[in-house]
Amino acid sequence: MSQQEVREELYVDQYTLGLVGPDQEWAGTVADGGTIETYTPPGCWGPMITPSFRGGHEVTRPIRVEGAEVGDAVAIHIRDVQVTSLATSTGSMAEREGAFTDDPFVDHRCPECGTTWPDSVVEGTGEDAIRCAECGANASSFGFEYGYTVAFDHENAVGVTLDEEGAHELALNAEEVMDIPQNSRQHPILLYEPDGMPGTLGRLRPFIGNIGTTPSVTLPDSHNAGDFGQSLIGADHDYGVTTEKDLEKRTDGHMDIPEVRAGATLICPVVIDGAGIYVGDLHANQGDGELSLHTTDVSGTVTMDVEVITGLEIDGPILLPNEADLPFISQPYSDDERNAGLELGIEHDVDVETEMAPIQVVGSGATVNDATQNAFDRTSKLLGMSEGEVRARCTFTGGVQIGRLPGVVQLDMLAPMDLLEDRGLDGVVRKQYGL
């Protein structure tokens, strides 16, 4: 398909080998106001154990959006997220010495023959199953420090962890059970057959861990964030950067925020012409913070509508979650609350600002504190406020939530509607919350 052929509806099932950036091949062009459907393979663990990958995820090729130019933004209205995997394995990771140089997610090498980013084959199951195609050595950079296997009940939105026998049975048919797409190049993590905490029941609610727009430089897809990106500073591989300032070219697509799910709207910066939307790293569930650093990676489909917001210069995402996902303090005012506020204003002779709307500004950095400061800076720039006023409004009408440790946050605020109008955000916010 020609990248210049504009489609009202675009289906994407082609993926990169762990990279995002302006040199990646386009998947096609979608109209401003058009619809994208993606079919994505699992994120973290599959690419992590497949040594030919340059990053820790397998995301779609970038999608060009008609009319999107540098300095604009793109609103991504997530209509639907469907998990197609029947099970997955996950847990906390252990790095394998000798299977990488600087970064186990990026610069893989065979610990025996030294081949960089080697092709690999599968022999049997378990943590020794991924073998270098050149010499036959175990070539994967990762094993489990503590791992578990989860089978899903899609109808009732629950999952249960399996014992040794159940995990082994699924490992024997790993690709089919995980529904690895035909064009995917990862090995399925079910092959590792971990069996920790068997019989544990968990609730499922799928979301997208890595979604956004293409950065202006090539980065490992898992490192397109201010926390994971720290490992690129001073790294002696093709994607290393020199200083912290170099990370400002990121677009923070890798958020791991559970509220990025069906019904939410994500507003992303455009830093290359065409925007280059990409999608990957679907998760079946996750608690705030992603405390194991990884969660339930799955295959699935995402349906989303896209809309260009002209001239909205931002350098990171703005999230408009489902109203049900907003903290109590940040929810839109009810009519009763507005009326009570107006009466209180009359009593105290002050004009009451009732035209307010919730926004969440995403920040990232080396730590949660750094990420929060990044979100303060972005919000100050977005709304033309001092940091003091941002802190005050976020204390009185909002707060901060942790997307991922060590450093991705959402800064909540009820923002004055007139300021949102000045930035061209009032329409998308009013539509999201029925204001």
FITORZA-943597 format. One record per residue (C-alpha): residue number from 1; residue in one letter; x negated, y negated, z. Coordinates in steps of 0.2 Angstrom, whole numbers. Layout:
BEGIN
   n res  east north    up
 NUM   A     X     Y     Z
...
//
This chain:
BEGIN
   n res  east north    up
   1   M     0     0     0
   2   S    -7   -17    -4
   3   Q   -10   -28    11
   4   Q    -2   -43     1
   5   E    15   -34    -2
   6   V    27   -41    11
   7   R    38   -29    19
   8   E    54   -32    29
   9   E    51   -16    37
  10   L    34    -8    39
  11   Y    29    10    45
  12   V    11    12    51
  13   D     3    29    55
  14   Q   -15    25    51
  15   Y   -28    22    64
  16   T   -45    15    68
  17   L   -59    25    75
  18   G   -59    15    92
  19   L   -62    -2    85
  20   V   -52   -19    83
  21   G   -59   -33    73
  22   P   -58   -43    57
  23   D   -67   -30    47
  24   Q   -54   -16    50
  25   E   -43   -11    35
  26   W   -26   -18    35
  27   A   -11    -7    37
  28   G     0   -18    27
  29   T    10   -35    28
  30   V    26   -37    37
  31   A    37   -52    35
  32   D    39   -66    48
  33   G    55   -60    56
  34   G    52   -42    50
  35   T    51   -25    59
  36   I    36   -14    62
  37   E    37     4    67
  38   T    21    13    73
  39   Y    18    31    76
  40   T     3    32    88
  41   P    -8    45    95
  42   P   -13    46   114
  43   G   -24    32   121
  44   C   -38    35   133
  45   W   -42    53   136
  46   G   -42    60   119
  47   P   -53    47   111
  48   M   -64    47   127
  49   I   -68    66   124
  50   T   -70    64   105
  51   P   -88    58   102
  52   S   -86    51    85
  53   F   -75    37    93
  54   R   -83    19    95
  55   G   -70    14   109
  56   G   -59    22   122
  57   H   -42    22   112
  58   E   -35    26    95
  59   V   -25    11    89
  60   T   -16     7    73
  61   R   -24    -2    59
  62   P   -21   -20    60
  63   I    -4   -27    53
  64   R    -4   -43    44
  65   V    10   -55    48
  66   E    17   -66    34
  67   G    12   -84    37
  68   A     3   -82    53
  69   E   -12   -93    53
  70   V   -26   -97    65
  71   G   -19  -108    79
  72   D    -2  -100    78
  73   A     5   -86    90
  74   V    16   -71    86
  75   A    30   -66    97
  76   I    32   -47    97
  77   H    50   -41   102
  78   I    48   -23   108
  79   R    64   -15   104
  80   D    60     4   107
  81   V    47    15   114
  82   Q    49    34   112
  83   V    37    47   119
  84   T    35    62   107
  85   S    23    72   118
  86   L    29    86   128
  87   A    15    85   141
  88   T    -2    77   144
  89   S   -17    78   156
  90   T   -25    64   165
  91   G   -34    59   181
  92   S   -50    50   187
  93   M   -65    52   176
  94   A   -83    59   179
  95   E   -96    53   166
  96   R  -108    66   159
  97   E  -126    61   159
  98   G  -135    62   143
  99   A  -119    61   132
 100   F  -121    42   130
 101   T  -133    28   131
 102   D  -126    12   139
 103   D  -107    15   139
 104   P   -98    32   139
 105   F   -83    25   130
 106   V   -94    18   116
 107   D  -111    24   111
 108   H  -109    42   111
 109   R  -124    54   108
 110   C  -126    73   108
 111   P  -136    77   124
 112   E  -145    91   115
 113   C  -149    86    97
 114   G  -147    67   100
 115   T  -135    64    85
 116   T  -126    47    88
 117   W  -107    48    87
 118   P  -108    66    82
 119   D   -94    75    73
 120   S   -87    89    85
 121   V   -77   105    85
 122   V   -66   114    98
 123   E   -72   130   105
 124   G   -59   138   117
 125   T   -52   127   132
 126   G   -59   119   147
 127   E   -71   105   149
 128   D   -84   113   139
 129   A   -73   115   124
 130   I   -79    99   114
 131   R   -95   104   104
 132   C  -107    95    93
 133   A  -104   100    75
 134   E  -123    99    72
 135   C  -130   110    87
 136   G  -115   117    96
 137   A  -119   108   113
 138   N  -106   101   124
 139   A  -105    83   117
 140   S   -91    75   127
 141   S   -95    60   138
 142   F   -82    64   151
 143   G   -75    77   162
 144   F   -62    75   177
 145   E   -67    70   194
 146   Y   -49    74   199
 147   G   -37    79   185
 148   Y   -19    85   183
 149   T    -7    91   169
 150   V    10    84   168
 151   A    25    92   158
 152   F    39    80   153
 153   D    58    81   155
 154   H    63    68   142
 155   E    81    69   145
 156   N    80    65   164
 157   A    64    54   163
 158   V    54    65   175
 159   G    38    74   174
 160   V    30    88   185
 161   T    12    93   187
 162   L     7   111   183
 163   D    -3   124   191
 164   E   -18   133   184
 165   E    -8   145   174
 166   G     4   132   167
 167   A   -10   120   162
 168   H   -20   134   153
 169   E    -4   139   143
 170   L    -2   122   137
 171   A   -20   120   132
 172   L   -19   135   120
 173   N    -7   125   110
 174   A   -13   107   114
 175   E   -11    98    98
 176   E     7   103    95
 177   V    12   100   113
 178   M     5    83   113
 179   D    11    80    95
 180   I    -5    73    89
 181   P    -1    64    73
 182   Q    -8    71    56
 183   N   -19    56    53
 184   S   -26    56    71
 185   R   -45    60    74
 186   Q   -45    64    92
 187   H   -46    80   102
 188   P   -31    83   114
 189   I   -35    81   132
 190   L   -23    95   136
 191   L   -38   106   131
 192   Y   -47   102   148
 193   E   -32   110   157
 194   P   -34   101   174
 195   D   -23   108   188
 196   G   -23    96   202
 197   M    -8    92   214
 198   P     3   106   206
 199   G    22   104   208
 200   T    22    85   211
 201   L    37    76   203
 202   G    36    59   196
 203   R    47    46   187
 204   L    44    42   169
 205   R    46    25   160
 206   P    35    23   145
 207   F    26     7   140
 208   I    12     1   129
 209   G    -5     0   136
 210   N   -14    -9   122
 211   I    -5   -20   110
 212   G    -9   -37   103
 213   T   -18   -46    89
 214   T   -35   -44    82
 215   P   -50   -53    90
 216   S   -61   -63    79
 217   V   -76   -52    82
 218   T   -77   -33    81
 219   L   -74   -25    99
 220   P   -71    -7   105
 221   D   -52    -7   107
 222   S   -53    -2   125
 223   H   -64   -17   129
 224   N   -53   -30   122
 225   A   -50   -37   139
 226   G   -60   -47   152
 227   D   -63   -33   164
 228   F   -68   -18   152
 229   G   -77   -31   141
 230   Q   -90   -34   155
 231   S   -99   -18   150
 232   L  -103   -26   133
 233   I  -113   -39   141
 234   G  -131   -35   138
 235   A  -127   -18   130
 236   D  -139   -11   118
 237   H  -127    -5   105
 238   D  -118   -11    89
 239   Y  -105   -20    99
 240   G  -115   -28   114
 241   V  -113   -46   118
 242   T  -125   -58   126
 243   T  -116   -68   138
 244   E   -99   -69   147
 245   K   -94   -83   136
 246   D   -95   -71   121
 247   L   -80   -62   129
 248   E   -69   -77   126
 249   K   -67   -71   108
 250   R   -56   -57   115
 251   T   -37   -57   114
 252   D   -33   -46   129
 253   G   -23   -33   120
 254   H   -29   -20   132
 255   M   -18   -25   147
 256   D   -10    -8   154
 257   I     4   -19   161
 258   P    19    -7   164
 259   E    32   -21   160
 260   V    26   -21   142
 261   R    40    -9   137
 262   A    56    -9   127
 263   G    66   -25   130
 264   A    51   -36   133
 265   T    43   -49   122
 266   L    25   -52   121
 267   I    18   -68   114
 268   C     0   -66   107
 269   P   -13   -78   100
 270   V   -18   -78    81
 271   V   -36   -80    79
 272   I   -38   -73    62
 273   D   -27   -77    47
 274   G   -13   -64    47
 275   A   -14   -60    66
 276   G   -18   -42    64
 277   I    -5   -34    76
 278   Y   -11   -17    82
 279   V    -3    -4    94
 280   G   -10    10   104
 281   D   -12    18   121
 282   L     6    23   125
 283   H     9    29   143
 284   A    23    39   150
 285   N    22    30   167
 286   Q    10    21   178
 287   G    10    12   195
 288   D     3    -6   196
 289   G   -15    -7   195
 290   E   -18    10   186
 291   L   -28    15   201
 292   S   -36    31   193
 293   L   -41    19   179
 294   H   -31    31   167
 295   T   -13    37   167
 296   T    -2    48   157
 297   D    -7    45   138
 298   V     5    51   125
 299   S    10    51   107
 300   G    25    41   102
 301   T    34    28    92
 302   V    36     9    94
 303   T    48    -2    86
 304   M    46   -20    86
 305   D    52   -36    78
 306   V    39   -50    75
 307   E    41   -69    74
 308   V    28   -82    70
 309   I    27   -97    83
 310   T    18  -111    73
 311   G     5  -121    81
 312   L     5  -113    98
 313   E   -13  -112   102
 314   I   -16  -100   116
 315   D   -31   -88   120
 316   G   -22   -74   128
 317   P    -5   -66   130
 318   I    11   -73   137
 319   L    23   -59   143
 320   L    42   -61   145
 321   P    47   -45   154
 322   N    65   -38   155
 323   E    74   -48   168
 324   A    75   -32   179
 325   D    56   -32   179
 326   L    54   -49   186
 327   P    50   -52   204
 328   F    65   -59   214
 329   I    57   -76   216
 330   S    54   -78   197
 331   Q    71   -73   191
 332   P    82   -86   181
 333   Y    93   -96   192
 334   S   112   -90   194
 335   D   126  -103   192
 336   D   128  -102   211
 337   E   110  -106   214
 338   R   110  -121   202
 339   N   126  -128   210
 340   A   119  -126   227
 341   G   102  -134   222
 342   L   112  -149   214
 343   E   122  -152   230
 344   L   106  -151   240
 345   G    98  -164   229
 346   I   113  -176   231
 347   E   111  -174   250
 348   H    92  -178   249
 349   D    93  -191   235
 350   V    82  -181   223
 351   D    84  -176   205
 352   V    84  -157   205
 353   E    76  -148   190
 354   T    88  -133   186
 355   E    82  -130   168
 356   M    68  -118   172
 357   A    63  -101   164
 358   P    52   -87   169
 359   I    35   -84   160
 360   Q    20   -73   164
 361   V     3   -78   158
 362   V    -9   -64   157
 363   G   -27   -66   163
 364   S   -42   -55   163
 365   G   -59   -55   171
 366   A   -72   -45   180
 367   T   -62   -44   196
 368   V   -44   -48   201
 369   N   -49   -65   207
 370   D   -58   -69   191
 371   A   -43   -63   181
 372   T   -32   -74   192
 373   Q   -43   -89   188
 374   N   -42   -85   170
 375   A   -23   -85   171
 376   F   -23  -102   180
 377   D   -34  -109   167
 378   R   -23  -103   153
 379   T    -7  -109   162
 380   S   -14  -126   165
 381   K   -19  -128   146
 382   L    -2  -121   141
 383   L     9  -132   151
 384   G    -3  -147   153
 385   M    -3  -145   172
 386   S   -17  -147   185
 387   E   -23  -131   193
 388   G   -16  -138   209
 389   E     2  -139   202
 390   V     0  -122   194
 391   R    -5  -114   210
 392   A    10  -123   219
 393   R    23  -118   206
 394   C    17  -100   206
 395   T    18  -100   225
 396   F    35  -107   226
 397   T    43   -99   211
 398   G    32   -85   206
 399   G    16   -75   211
 400   V     3   -64   204
 401   Q     4   -46   199
 402   I   -10   -33   196
 403   G    -9   -25   179
 404   R   -25   -15   180
 405   L   -40   -15   192
 406   P   -52   -22   192
 407   G   -46   -37   182
 408   V   -30   -39   173
 409   V   -15   -49   181
 410   Q     1   -57   177
 411   L     4   -75   184
 412   D    23   -77   186
 413   M    31   -94   186
 414   L    48  -102   183
 415   A    42  -116   171
 416   P    51  -132   167
 417   M    61  -130   151
 418   D    56  -147   144
 419   L    38  -141   145
 420   L    42  -125   136
 421   E    51  -136   123
 422   D    35  -146   120
 423   R    26  -130   116
 424   G    39  -123   105
 425   L    43  -109   117
 426   D    60  -113   122
 427   G    69  -104   109
 428   V    60   -87   112
 429   V    62   -89   131
 430   R    81   -94   130
 431   K    84   -79   118
 432   Q    75   -67   130
 433   Y    85   -72   145
 434   G   101   -78   138
 435   L    99   -96   144
//
